[in-house]
């Protein structure tokens, strides 16, 4: 089986608009969660989010192009430009037909839909933008990235709710392993901090109603829901020999990938964590790795009562209750970026491997007797990480796990 490595990364999120800012925030335990300030949230149950502040898409695309693309696409282009530059690929793709894009998007252009619906109601159908459809469809993110970087191979969107980014990286890995392409641009993007999305998630009691300083508190006994966030992360992944031949720097290897479904409920995870357990187990089996060899798990860790308990049960079933394994949820700092979350957290995991440091789970103050593993509370720890697992779970019962290896 062909080996797959990561050779470039880029990120835009609530705690950093590039890799160095992102890592500095993770290392120091700095939160990007704040009161929502882009619209009036007086009547909303949840009032906080992980917003990307002072984001200027014109820094990555022309003013006209920025105006014709939804925010999730703008952010995808921004993180992709960073990743492409970071990879040193410019001028080094000998066969564009062997380069593909697989990208995760959960909800897509809800900001445009809400804005254009208002136009329809107030001014009539003749005033609707002719760019409405291409601005809202989820596949426009990988489509535009292919156009921008001339990647002519396989191109598609993965939409598995909050598992989208992780599934996208996993499916791109499979394409390279199976010899269909040699290089892929992959990751995820989401920008849905909008009135309609906030009301929908809030009214289904999925969101925290806390203050910015304690709203996202994964695995804590007082957790009461997740905190919406926005952002994008892009990874350049390559066949190992392809990367070596061009002298690329390597962040790590994707050693395993697991993907399952609970087949249980449209929003609630199956309580025993069986689907999550099978996804993690599949990733380890693909790498022929014993659970005892995993050093760190970047958990899905949403700060919801059901998810954190389910994930804890799944981890215990596969790894036991040993405190030798470090676990953390970087959502405690970033918030939950839905379809982009797995990609953002994959970048966090790879930087943790590179820097031999486990980021903390912040806001952890009251232990939950049923969530009693080592969640790296409040302060990160120095640790050599040879193998790290990244978990993501989504509405619909989707479960995805990636196993990263230090090289």
WOHU-V610781 format. One record per run of one state. SS is the DSSP state (H for helix, E for strand, L for the rest). FROM is the first residue (numbers start at 1). LEN is the number of residues. Records with the same first field share a line. If there is no record, write none. Layout:
SS = FROM-LEN, FROM-LEN
//
This chain:
L = 1-3, 14-2, 17-2, 29-5, 36-12, 51-6, 60-3, 68-3, 88-8, 105-5, 124-1, 128-4, 137-3, 150-5, 159-2, 178-5, 191-4, 204-3, 208-12, 221-5, 227-1, 230-1, 246-6, 262-12, 287-4, 294-2, 299-6, 320-6, 329-2, 335-1, 337-1, 356-1, 359-2, 362-5, 369-2, 372-5, 378-3, 383-4, 395-3, 406-2
E = 4-10, 16-1, 34-2, 48-3, 99-6, 155-4, 183-8, 207-1, 220-1, 226-1, 228-2, 231-9, 252-10, 296-3, 326-3, 336-1, 357-2, 361-1, 367-2, 371-1, 377-1, 381-2, 387-8, 398-8
H = 19-10, 57-3, 63-5, 71-17, 96-3, 110-14, 125-3, 132-5, 140-10, 161-17, 195-9, 240-6, 274-13, 291-3, 305-15, 331-4, 338-18
//
